[in-house]
Amino acid sequence: MEINDIINSNNNSFTLVAVSKTKTVDEIQKVYNQGQTNFGENRVNELMNKQKILPKNIKWHMIGHLQRNKVKTILPIVHLIHSVDSIRLINTIEKESKKINKKTSILLQIHIAEEKTKYGFSFNELRSLFKENFFKNINFIDIKGLMGMATYTNDKVQIRNEFKNLKLFFEEIKTRFCNSNDNINFNSLSMGMSGDYTIALEEGSNIIRIGTLIFGERDL
């Protein structure tokens, strides 16, 4: 599917991240030539190798589970980390960002799916962090919003409910804790992939992560 087909079939009020994991430099270059500049990777080494070769104006998104020992490697070149899923990872990003004097943009990942294999904070865990002013002394991280992945299922009602609940939580956090906090620019909600992005957009997503529809089936 062409990039413009995805954009024009919906609206232009969202960011499209082309999920390029396992894809070759040539395949990514072809998509870039269509005007796409946001690309998502889930492995640090793969991202680092590709960014050395591909155009420098590409905005690289880290969308996969990020290990703390890889944070230092990725920080200088990453545009947005979607998958910040623990206090320890937040602390590591803060520490390493301070070392290079960079304010790193992140999304806090929320576990909304039934699968236990998916990562993320629970609603209550993250709500407690905000209530306890955990982020008050975080100075080298820009918290842009939330990310979530729905259950892998054909049940569209379930998917819609999971996205709807995440959107409601997003609005709760933004209203209760972020509007008066100059250190938090809470405006991004990343949810929706190739199989469910239309539902995600209907439920308020403004970042979608599309791989298969753009590149075709992924090589394992």
C-alpha positions, -999 to 999 in steps of 0.1 A, spaced: 0 0 0 12 35 -8 19 59 21 -6 84 7 -33 58 5 -31 54 43 -30 91 50 -57 101 25 -81 74 36 -82 89 70 -71 124 79 -38 142 82 -39 149 119 -17 120 129 19 109 125 25 78 105 55 57 117 66 32 90 77 1 109 109 -9 91 122 -36 114 139 -65 94 136 -44 62 166 -36 41 181 -2 35 169 -3 -1 133 -11 10 134 18 35 148 41 9 119 34 -15 94 43 12 115 74 21 113 85 -15 75 86 -12 80 114 14 80 92 46 105 104 72 93 87 104 105 51 107 102 27 136 126 0 147 125 -25 176 162 -35 178 188 -10 187 217 -26 167 195 -27 136 184 9 140 220 21 145 232 3 114 205 17 92 207 53 104 244 54 94 235 47 58 201 63 53 192 100 49 200 121 80 166 138 81 149 105 90 132 106 124 140 72 141 114 59 166 123 31 190 91 10 193 104 -23 207 112 -33 243 144 -13 252 170 -28 275 186 -5 299 221 -14 287 212 -2 252 200 32 263 234 50 260 238 37 224 205 49 211 200 83 228 221 105 204 200 96 174 166 86 185 137 109 179 111 93 202 111 62 224 76 47 224 83 18 248 93 32 282 78 6 305 94 7 339 108 31 365 143 17 361 142 24 324 130 60 331 159 65 355 184 51 331 172 74 303 173 104 326 209 95 337 222 89 302 204 119 287 220 142 314 254 129 304 250 141 268 229 172 278 199 161 257 162 162 265 150 128 253 114 125 241 95 94 254 61 78 256 51 58 286 39 23 275 7 11 291 -3 -26 292 -38 -27 277 -38 -61 261 -48 -95 274 -15 -111 264 9 -113 294 39 -112 270 33 -75 262 51 -49 284 39 -18 301 27 0 332 -8 -8 345 -32 22 347 -29 22 385 9 20 385 13 50 363 -15 69 381 4 64 413 36 77 399 19 109 388 2 113 422 35 108 440 51 135 418 77 109 406 84 130 375 90 163 394 127 158 394 130 144 359 148 171 339 163 154 309 132 136 297 103 151 278 72 130 284 52 133 252 23 109 261 13 72 261 17 42 239 -3 9 240 -8 -22 219 -42 -39 217 -47 -76 221 -40 -96 189 -75 -108 182 -102 -106 155 -126 -93 181 -130 -56 170 -152 -48 200 -124 -58 224 -98 -39 204 -120 -8 204 -126 -10 241 -89 -13 248 -81 17 227 -110 36 242 -98 29 278 -63 41 269 -77 73 254 -97 80 285 -67 73 307 -46 96 285 -71 124 290 -72 118 327 -35 120 331 -33 151 309 -60 169 327 -51 160 363 -13 161 362 1 176 331 -17 208 321 -1 228 349 33 211 346 57 230 323 81 200 322 55 177 306 44 182 270 17 156 270 1 155 236 9 122 219 -11 89 219 6 61 200 -18 32 193 -27 13 162 -8 -10 138 -15 -25 104 -45 -46 116 -62 -21 138 -50 14 130 -84 25 116 -101 17 150 -72 34 168 -77 66 148 -114 66 155 -106 63 192 -82 92 193 -48 80 183 -25 105 168 5 82 161 1 50 142 28 23 136 24 6 103 46 -21 89 29 -48 69 6 -25 50 36 -5 38 64 -30 34 45 -63 30 49 -94 52 79 -93 75 108 -116 72 113 -136 103 
